[in-house]
């Protein structure tokens, strides 16, 4: 056993129990090794459920079992002892927290005869986290890519876990809702619970949500065999409502203070498309290039959601090796959702936006008496020099150019948001993405350029009647 680590001490507790009670006890001086250890890691709550089993020989009488959590992040209120195969004749009499031995508890197990039994001790700990990272390598033609996924498990809990089965929770477990269900209380009444009651219900909810499948835990021999396997690890995914649990094949030793990188999956020839986008609200004032793919079965993905992580993107350049394209944070991708990889600007595709002219018309003036009159030239109305302008239309004409100096055609999507009462006039056949966002698309051949001119007419003052964009076909600046 390691000094200053969480240890399971199964032995005779002569210092803790009166000698008269120990007369009929069994000497458990030889500490059995762990048969299995399972870690279910839930990042969102900094919560890891640890399940550990040992084969213990009980003899007739009271058998003391001791547990210490010194220098670890174990929650002592969550520690539980159960028998793997409940049988008559074995019973946990009590759990004691001795005052003279802090960060220690012990159970007294009553046995009516000699038995060999598997005990399971479970508890929650903090400090064990995991993170995903991805590697994407596009083919030279940028029509498909190879996607590899890895998970990195980091252990800062204060405890070493040897030959542990590792399970990773992806998604969100709403423990508040589960606690309310267990307590048979409306969620709004949770604040009325005592802190101890809330903690107990939270633990029950988390245990149920992260409970292992019946066959997940292995015997000691099976665990040892799995630890010796040299085959690459496989991650088994199981869906449970709004979240998934990834189970890494075999076992891994996760020492305290260390991190391990494990392969999650790999997919070859994932189909993708390349798109250029101008969306100032999302990407700033620049035209960016993106790889677009989808987390579905058609794309050779889609068996599970993809967790948050960092993705690094490269492109194969034949005998020249790989060229680095981008690194970005990948947000949680549900099954069937799009994956968008932003590669930044492309030096061989030039985007220019020039404001050509600004003018006003459709003027309304306020004259004495409060009446409004529109000036349409010589309309017979005499206006005072100081008559204020009450409403007008402000026209702005833009010249937009995109030059494609690459060796293949490109697809461009432009999307802009215009607050206020706006007329968008252009021959580009635009559409409305929403009530105030205009979108239009075009294809530009290799070595060609395109002019995508348009006019924005903003109705101001008295002329403003609504807060939306109106599409109007026609040449700008007419």
VOGU-3710 file (C-alpha; in Angstrom, 3 decimals, decimal comma):
1> xxxxxxxxxx> 0,000/0,000/0,000  1,239/3,500/-0,735  1,877/6,002/2,003  -0,488/9,024/2,076  -2,825/7,435/-0,466  -6,416/6,263/-0,155  -6,092/2,669/1,081  -8,412/-0,200/1,739  -7,195/-1,871/4,883  -8,837/-5,175/5,585
11> xxxxxxxxxx> -7,468/-6,425/8,899  -7,776/-6,953/12,580  -8,587/-3,646/14,298  -7,134/-4,362/17,743  -6,723/-0,665/18,468  -10,343/0,085/17,663  -12,285/-2,757/19,220  -12,142/-4,219/22,719  -10,230/-7,464/22,967  -13,318/-9,238/24,253
21> xxxxxxxxxx> -15,046/-8,585/20,941  -12,084/-9,824/18,941  -11,957/-13,220/20,574  -14,244/-14,759/17,984  -13,072/-12,662/15,027  -11,135/-13,790/12,008  -7,626/-12,459/11,434  -7,659/-10,645/8,062  -4,050/-9,501/8,175  -3,448/-10,423/4,514
31> xxxxxxxxxx> -4,974/-7,645/2,437  -6,509/-8,996/-0,791  -5,773/-7,150/-3,988  -8,466/-5,343/-5,905  -10,277/-7,644/-8,288  -11,803/-4,847/-10,358  -11,964/-1,065/-10,366  -14,355/0,982/-12,450  -14,256/4,774/-12,925  -17,289/6,585/-14,351
41> xxxxxxxxxx> -16,147/10,164/-14,992  -18,676/12,974/-15,307  -16,859/16,247/-16,092  -19,782/18,634/-15,810  -20,153/18,000/-12,075  -16,461/17,197/-11,321  -17,799/13,863/-10,198  -16,365/10,366/-10,599  -18,156/7,264/-9,376  -15,622/4,633/-8,274
51> xxxxxxxxxx> -16,678/1,000/-7,931  -14,154/-1,419/-6,541  -14,473/-5,133/-5,791  -12,376/-7,533/-3,709  -12,661/-11,197/-2,873  -12,686/-11,500/0,921  -12,770/-14,599/3,133  -15,028/-14,048/6,111  -15,010/-16,274/9,161  -17,590/-16,738/11,822
61> xxxxxxxxxx> -17,921/-13,721/14,061  -17,349/-10,005/13,621  -15,024/-9,084/10,751  -13,746/-5,488/10,875  -13,053/-3,680/7,588  -11,303/-0,302/7,578  -11,239/2,473/4,983  -9,041/5,620/4,978  -9,301/8,553/2,549  -6,419/10,703/3,790
71> xxxxxxxxxx> -4,883/13,053/1,176  -7,570/12,282/-1,394  -10,661/14,088/-2,709  -13,045/11,268/-1,812  -16,435/12,303/-0,426  -16,618/10,239/2,806  -20,401/10,553/3,007  -20,697/8,674/-0,293  -18,791/5,524/0,719  -20,923/2,363/0,528
81> xxxxxxxxxx> -20,203/-1,319/1,139  -22,287/-3,993/-0,543  -21,998/-7,706/-1,234  -21,868/-8,562/-4,913  -24,079/-11,606/-4,438  -26,211/-10,986/-1,366  -26,503/-14,084/0,776  -27,927/-14,951/4,159  -25,354/-15,056/6,912  -23,416/-11,871/5,988
91> xxxxxxxxxx> -24,527/-8,527/7,375  -22,968/-5,092/7,817  -23,693/-4,308/11,452  -22,593/-0,680/11,547  -20,408/2,064/10,101  -18,247/4,022/12,538  -16,186/7,203/12,187  -13,751/7,053/15,133  -12,889/10,410/16,715  -9,263/9,505/17,341
101> xxxxxxxxxx> -8,643/8,536/13,712  -9,765/11,306/11,350  -10,427/10,499/7,681  -11,111/6,879/8,592  -14,187/4,722/8,880  -14,738/1,056/9,544  -17,499/-1,460/9,083  -18,250/-4,451/11,289  -19,419/-7,378/9,170  -21,203/-10,181/10,982
111> xxxxxxxxxx> -20,743/-13,666/9,499  -22,514/-16,767/10,802  -19,979/-19,102/9,149  -16,886/-19,092/6,927  -17,602/-17,548/3,541  -15,669/-16,301/0,533  -17,553/-13,357/-0,884  -17,050/-10,477/-3,308  -17,505/-7,107/-1,683  -18,126/-3,941/-3,675
121> xxxxxxxxxx> -17,115/-0,587/-2,223  -18,252/2,499/-4,107  -17,824/6,218/-3,548  -17,627/9,580/-5,298  -14,374/11,434/-5,769  -13,321/14,669/-7,449  -10,205/15,566/-9,387  -10,522/13,009/-12,213  -11,329/14,640/-15,539  -11,270/13,777/-19,207
131> xxxxxxxxxx> -11,080/15,769/-22,417  -11,475/14,897/-26,080  -9,204/15,881/-28,937  -9,510/15,227/-32,650  -7,266/14,987/-35,677  -8,694/15,706/-39,150  -6,632/15,091/-42,303  -8,214/16,135/-45,620  -7,305/14,474/-48,906  -5,512/16,537/-51,603
141> xxxxxxxxxx> -8,773/17,303/-53,461  -10,553/18,314/-50,246  -13,494/16,015/-50,911  -13,092/13,777/-47,841  -11,083/13,579/-44,652  -9,860/11,094/-42,083  -11,135/11,836/-38,579  -9,492/10,408/-35,471  -10,729/10,968/-31,927  -8,878/10,565/-28,632
151> xxxxxxxxxx> -9,704/11,038/-24,954  -7,233/12,179/-22,329  -7,922/11,096/-18,740  -6,237/13,152/-15,994  -6,085/12,017/-12,381  -5,543/14,586/-9,607  -7,707/12,813/-7,035  -4,866/11,761/-4,740  -5,417/8,033/-5,405  -3,814/5,598/-7,844
161> xxxxxxxxxx> -6,189/3,354/-9,782  -4,548/0,220/-11,180  -6,141/-1,773/-14,010  -9,298/0,324/-13,927  -12,175/0,104/-16,365  -12,832/3,673/-17,526  -16,245/5,021/-18,512  -16,785/8,584/-19,759  -20,094/10,424/-19,521  -20,863/12,587/-22,579
171> xxxxxxxxxx> -23,738/15,031/-22,436  -25,714/16,413/-19,523  -27,208/14,594/-16,564  -29,669/16,951/-14,891  -29,150/15,810/-11,317  -31,617/18,381/-9,968  -34,436/16,783/-11,946  -33,336/13,285/-10,917  -33,129/14,325/-7,260  -36,639/15,750/-7,461
181> xxxxxxxxxx> -37,844/12,479/-8,947  -36,184/10,430/-6,216  -37,459/12,668/-3,455  -40,962/12,832/-4,963  -40,784/16,570/-4,541  -41,354/19,423/-6,993  -38,032/20,865/-8,136  -38,931/24,165/-6,466  -39,009/22,525/-3,022  -35,449/21,224/-3,197
191> xxxxxxxxxx> -34,287/24,336/-1,327  -36,346/23,164/1,653  -34,258/20,016/2,070  -31,534/19,926/4,650  -28,033/19,974/3,237  -27,431/16,383/4,323  -30,685/15,188/2,731  -29,905/17,001/-0,510  -26,416/15,462/-0,626  -27,807/11,997/-0,032
201> xxxxxxxxxx> -30,431/12,355/-2,757  -27,847/13,807/-5,157  -25,615/10,787/-4,594  -28,492/8,385/-5,184  -29,425/10,181/-8,390  -25,855/10,153/-9,699  -25,376/6,480/-8,806  -28,514/5,493/-10,662  -27,654/7,574/-13,711  -24,074/6,273/-13,867
211> xxxxxxxxxx> -24,835/2,693/-12,857  -22,912/0,047/-14,809  -24,518/-2,489/-17,098  -24,832/-5,905/-15,372  -21,850/-7,469/-17,167  -19,436/-4,552/-17,019  -17,516/-5,617/-13,897  -15,055/-8,493/-14,395  -13,518/-11,127/-12,162  -9,934/-10,690/-11,022
221> xxxxxxxxxx> -8,614/-13,151/-13,594  -10,555/-11,497/-16,392  -9,257/-8,072/-15,347  -5,691/-9,334/-15,361  -6,139/-10,847/-18,824  -7,618/-7,597/-20,112  -4,708/-5,624/-18,695  -2,237/-7,807/-20,601  -3,918/-7,348/-23,959  -1,867/-5,488/-26,531
231> xxxxxxxxxx> -4,739/-4,835/-28,943  -5,798/-1,178/-29,478  -8,453/0,026/-27,080  -12,019/0,221/-28,310  -14,631/2,503/-26,845  -18,113/1,062/-26,434  -20,908/3,623/-26,468  -24,299/3,240/-24,869  -27,042/5,838/-25,151  -29,077/6,757/-22,092
241> xxxxxxxxxx> -31,690/9,438/-22,913  -29,909/12,792/-23,262  -26,392/11,545/-22,537  -24,003/8,772/-23,562  -21,504/6,672/-21,661  -18,267/5,683/-23,416  -16,694/2,518/-22,021  -13,035/2,051/-22,933  -12,232/-1,548/-23,770  -10,050/-3,447/-21,322
251> xxxxxxxxxx> -8,410/-1,749/-18,363  -6,047/1,156/-17,800  -3,802/2,109/-14,910  -4,415/5,760/-14,057  -1,828/6,928/-11,480  -2,400/10,050/-9,419  -0,825/13,109/-11,053  -0,710/11,497/-14,500  -2,692/11,856/-17,708  -3,322/9,156/-20,309
261> xxxxxxxxxx> -4,355/9,571/-23,934  -6,634/6,815/-25,286  -8,013/6,336/-28,807  -11,763/6,756/-29,114  -12,501/6,109/-32,810  -11,245/6,650/-36,343  -13,204/7,122/-39,551  -11,737/7,066/-43,063  -13,022/8,921/-46,118  -15,595/11,036/-44,299
271> xxxxxxxxxx> -17,302/13,064/-47,066  -17,139/16,835/-46,798  -17,690/20,006/-48,783  -15,793/23,303/-48,879  -17,688/26,562/-48,506  -16,644/30,215/-48,295  -18,698/32,411/-45,995  -19,017/36,088/-45,237  -20,931/36,447/-41,969  -19,685/39,480/-40,003
281> xxxxxxxxxx> -21,649/38,542/-36,896  -20,001/35,105/-36,653  -16,609/35,412/-38,331  -15,840/39,119/-38,336  -15,363/41,292/-41,392  -13,651/38,669/-43,560  -14,422/35,879/-46,012  -13,514/32,556/-44,396  -13,146/29,026/-45,741  -14,839/26,081/-44,014
291> xxxxxxxxxx> -14,879/22,298/-44,168  -18,479/21,081/-43,715  -19,365/17,523/-42,691  -22,057/15,813/-40,663  -22,220/13,489/-37,677  -24,414/10,854/-39,309  -24,176/7,315/-40,678  -23,881/8,527/-44,273  -20,655/10,221/-43,238  -19,447/7,040/-41,484
301> xxxxxxxxxx> -20,077/8,725/-38,147  -23,297/9,253/-36,197  -23,194/6,352/-33,743  -22,787/8,781/-30,816  -22,601/12,517/-30,191  -19,126/14,024/-30,305  -18,014/15,623/-27,026  -16,414/19,031/-26,654  -12,751/19,058/-27,555  -9,940/20,554/-29,591
311> xxxxxxxxxx> -9,585/19,612/-33,265  -6,478/20,058/-35,404  -6,942/20,129/-39,167  -4,363/19,176/-41,801  -4,383/18,576/-45,544  -2,439/15,904/-47,401  -0,115/17,290/-50,066  1,045/14,036/-51,621  4,802/13,495/-51,374  5,148/16,867/-49,657
321> xxxxxxxxxx> 3,478/15,487/-46,528  0,875/17,405/-44,549  0,088/21,101/-44,402  -1,363/22,533/-41,215  -4,653/24,402/-41,663  -6,240/25,257/-38,314  -6,892/24,442/-34,657  -10,248/25,189/-33,107  -12,484/24,243/-30,207  -15,180/21,797/-31,241
331> xxxxxxxxxx> -18,468/22,204/-29,430  -20,662/19,240/-28,475  -22,046/17,750/-31,718  -25,312/15,769/-31,366  -26,080/12,864/-33,691  -27,176/14,190/-37,086  -25,794/17,685/-36,508  -23,315/19,551/-38,728  -19,592/19,829/-38,072  -18,123/23,129/-39,269
341> xxxxxxxxxx> -14,352/23,561/-39,303  -13,302/27,188/-39,776  -9,973/27,371/-41,631  -9,766/31,167/-41,667  -9,100/33,321/-44,719  -7,799/31,894/-48,001  -4,964/33,884/-49,595  -5,998/32,833/-53,107  -9,599/34,067/-52,740  -9,845/37,856/-52,474
351> xxxxxxxxxx> -12,917/39,603/-51,102  -13,554/43,338/-51,539  -16,448/45,461/-50,328  -16,539/49,117/-51,416  -19,168/51,713/-50,494  -19,842/53,529/-53,790  -22,309/56,247/-52,882  -24,825/57,436/-50,303  -27,864/59,638/-50,989  -31,268/60,481/-49,526
361> xxxxxxxxxx> -34,710/60,860/-51,005  -38,395/60,556/-50,099  -38,028/63,465/-47,685  -40,805/64,535/-45,305  -40,757/67,943/-43,611  -42,655/69,240/-40,641  -44,096/72,744/-41,140  -45,951/75,078/-38,871  -49,105/73,583/-37,462  -47,487/70,167/-37,150
371> xxxxxxxxxx> -48,450/68,945/-40,624  -46,061/66,782/-42,620  -45,343/67,398/-46,290  -43,151/65,456/-48,660  -40,918/67,432/-50,992  -41,110/65,944/-54,482  -39,465/68,822/-56,283  -41,542/71,853/-57,230  -44,796/70,676/-55,685  -46,206/74,087/-54,929
381> xxxxxxxxxx> -45,543/73,921/-51,196  -43,506/76,698/-49,710  -41,183/75,471/-46,945  -39,567/77,596/-44,353  -35,770/77,460/-44,245  -35,868/76,057/-40,760  -38,466/73,350/-41,502  -37,109/70,161/-39,871  -36,790/66,901/-41,782  -39,177/64,385/-40,197
391> xxxxxxxxxx> -38,522/61,351/-42,398  -36,325/60,158/-45,226  -34,932/57,141/-47,090  -31,177/56,712/-46,899  -29,612/54,831/-49,823  -26,186/53,135/-49,659  -24,829/51,403/-52,779  -22,141/48,746/-52,345  -19,821/47,179/-54,900  -18,813/43,694/-53,838
401> xxxxxxxxxx> -16,100/41,698/-55,652  -14,757/38,190/-55,130  -11,734/36,996/-57,111  -11,011/33,266/-57,201  -7,317/32,700/-57,959  -7,447/29,024/-56,952  -7,397/26,099/-59,389  -10,948/24,928/-58,654  -14,431/26,447/-58,452  -15,693/27,716/-55,116
411> xxxxxxxxxx> -19,086/28,146/-53,487  -19,692/31,379/-51,588  -22,427/32,213/-49,087  -22,945/35,780/-47,839  -25,167/36,552/-44,871  -25,714/39,957/-43,264  -27,999/41,289/-40,576  -29,782/44,652/-41,051  -31,746/46,063/-38,091  -34,512/48,579/-38,776
421> xxxxxxxxxx> -36,922/49,121/-41,683  -34,726/48,056/-44,618  -35,128/47,455/-48,344  -32,452/45,176/-49,835  -32,358/45,831/-53,584  -30,265/43,577/-55,806  -30,414/41,248/-58,842  -28,693/38,499/-56,775  -31,896/36,580/-55,934  -31,379/36,809/-52,178
431> xxxxxxxxxx> -33,436/35,067/-49,504  -34,269/35,887/-45,900  -32,482/33,785/-43,296  -34,713/35,463/-40,731  -36,809/38,641/-40,649  -33,748/40,926/-40,652  -30,970/38,766/-42,109  -30,315/38,561/-45,863  -28,522/35,629/-47,454  -27,417/34,890/-51,006
441> xxxxxxxxxx> -25,074/32,365/-52,601  -23,020/32,074/-55,757  -20,464/29,836/-57,459  -17,247/31,246/-58,937  -15,155/29,258/-61,384  -11,403/28,838/-61,035  -9,548/31,953/-62,113  -12,755/33,997/-62,374  -14,253/36,905/-60,462  -17,782/37,918/-59,547
451> xxxxxxxxxx> -19,468/41,251/-58,866  -22,221/41,017/-56,291  -23,502/44,597/-56,061  -26,468/45,623/-53,946  -28,206/48,614/-52,372  -29,459/49,143/-48,841  -32,382/51,527/-48,365  -33,000/52,419/-44,725  -36,323/54,092/-43,975  -35,716/56,657/-41,261
461> xxxxxxxxxx> -37,881/58,797/-38,962  -41,449/59,200/-40,137  -40,790/56,785/-43,019  -39,988/53,850/-40,712  -43,035/51,608/-40,322  -41,613/48,199/-39,345  -38,507/46,375/-38,120  -37,745/43,913/-40,870  -36,007/43,524/-44,238  -37,925/43,731/-47,511
471> xxxxxxxx> -36,330/42,093/-50,565  -36,608/43,986/-53,840  -35,315/42,905/-57,235  -33,572/45,479/-59,362  -30,298/47,195/-60,139  -28,753/49,067/-57,200  -28,571/52,866/-57,254  -31,365/53,431/-59,696
//
